[in-house]
Amino acid sequence: MALSRLRHPVISRAPSLLKARLRPRSLSRLQQALGNADVAVQRPASFSTFAGVRDCSSELKFTSIRYFSSTETPLHTVIGMPALSPTMSHGNISKWLKKEGDKIEVGDVMCEIETDKATVEFESLEEGYMAKILVPEGSKDVPVGQAIAITVEDADDIQNVPATVSGGTEIKEEESTSKNEVREQETSGVKISSSELPPHIILEMPALSPTMSQGNIVKWRKKEGDKIEVGDVLCDIETDKATVEFESLEEGFLAKILAPEGSKDVAVGHPVAVTVEDQNDIETVRASIGGGEVKEEKPTQHDSRSGARAQKTSFKRISPSAKLLITEHGLDASSITASGPRGTLLKGDVLSAIKSGKGSPKTSFKDQSPQIHPQTSLPASPESKTHLKQSDSYEDLPNSQIRKVIAKRLLESKQNIPHLYLSSDVILDPLLSFRKELKEKHDVKVSVNDIVIKAVANALRNVPEANAYWDTEKGEVVLVDTVDISIAVATEKGLMTPIVRNADQKTISSISSEVKELAAKARAGKLTPNEFQGGTFSISNLGMFPVDNFCAIINPPQACILAVGRGNEVVEPVVGSDGTERPSVVTKMNLTLSADHRVFDGKVGGAFLSALRSNFSDIRRLLL
């Protein structure tokens, strides 16, 4: 009976920070644990979410289970231990931030879970009340998927949740009704009648990076009807960081693609495809889902609203850009339909009226005297069309996911982080001579930027207070043990920051080869999350361009970034071996440090720049 109830469960999204591979339980254990309950499954959004199970050989792993029908127990949700990192199999309950009986809002932190990577806050995605804590505070090695708490929607149901629920006892099932047998699932705009479909799996847009909220379908590698093996790449997904291959964790057949190739801004958790186990079920799924049940009603609603607005010939407000266009083209504003909030006439309304020819001019040609301007009315139409085409000679460039995230994070950085700027010039001649010597005597080719990375890494090792970040929650400075340097790499899609880890422990030649490899991956969009997530210090080098100096914006959660300008030859007084000052030509390079003033004060920043200048003045120190 439990298996029949699980054939068409309702899918909900559960919290997920990282993409993790599914390590399922067997159905026999699931059936023993659930008894005869009618359930809805919640799983991390990074998993390929199921809309049905397969057969007795199928395997599932649950993060939480919602019990719908019971004569004794109210509607409740069993929260399971989530997989908060790709390698997590067990977790420790460090602290419960919600107590039994507490109200839970969306986004509230229920507890702190210690994973194999860090201590992570476990947030709620639904509101309700904490009815029962099954795993007390301080519990160690709780397996992923094990029930840790029970929540209810109504506060009056808290007392009705029996203590025996935690023991896994069977809950009596109600008489089967049409509501339980036939249930329609609506998941992020896709309407599926579960009673008409064979056992199937709904693949959702996964969360492939910690900051990813939506993604773009770049390319489908599999077509409808294709056979899928474990590990096959289903499609390429453009995230806010890179283009990532989305692999299948189970075998089957691709029955229906819900998000076609080229789809933009697909929300995490939104269905992108449906797979089945049996090839004979493909046509059934196509007929049921492809028959116009995917909700695409927004354009229709927009058209109907536009039709309703078309009857209105007046507006209450007008935007400055719309007013300018009306003045330039001499249009009658009262003949243009306003679509903005509270009757506001927008620029788009005016442009639409111009293109459609609905915007009538203020002065009609019929009112003009034909004796005075006999030829004006005839060429007016082609001339006006040419003028309108010239006014529309612009192109809107859509932002990539990477550009959107860069814009958001840099704005947050500039608004929330107090930037401290420290600048200093260093003499570049010892570095250039050292680089030339490596090439001529040892046939080792390294760039100026490679040596700069090594010099910065050694300076951070000598001034550990500079290798830190600000913990917003604790309100304190956190020192970092490893020196991981993020390098700014310009790509077609935006700026990427691959990381050279433990740079202070690597040779210049190894840093050079690693930077070349990471830069190539970044430009190809093939960086893996561990290659661009993290880092303790960033370097942005515009020395290859005609940029003498600039101030870079801090890349949070890091505390500082070094802006490197180009080398310029200048004349300076130099003291010779005889103690006499003589004018001499030297190559100088500007370094500007942008630092988080909560972490850095003038003393720490000055000590870091002093150590960095010493490395440039005696470049052979980097070999020690």
Salt bridges, closest charged atoms under 4 A:
ASP38 OD2 - ARG183 NH2 2.75
GLU72 OE2 - LYS172 NZ 3.48
ASP108 OD2 - LYS98 NZ 3.34
GLU126 OE1 - ARG66 NH2 2.38
GLU173 OE2 - ARG5 NH2 2.65
GLU181 OE2 - ARG5 NH1 3.38
GLU186 OE1 - LYS295 NZ 2.94
GLU224 OE1 - ARG286 NE 3.56
ASP232 OD2 - LYS222 NZ 3.35
ASP236 OD2 - ARG221 NH2 3.06
GLU245 OE2 - ARG221 NH2 3.48
GLU247 OE1 - ARG21 NH2 2.96
GLU250 OE1 - ARG54 NH1 2.61
ASP265 OD1 - LYS404 NZ 2.81
GLU277 OE2 - ARG54 NE 3.60
GLU283 OE2 - ARG286 NH1 3.34
GLU437 OE2 - LYS441 NZ 3.93
GLU437 OE1 - ARG620 NH2 2.47
ASP484 OD2 - ARG501 NH1 3.64
GLU514 OE1 - LYS506 NZ 2.56
GLU531 OE2 - LYS521 NZ 2.93
ASP548 OD1 - ARG566 NE 2.72
GLU572 OE2 - LYS588 NZ 2.61
ASP578 OD2 - ARG582 NH2 3.06
ASP596 OD2 - ARG598 NH2 2.88
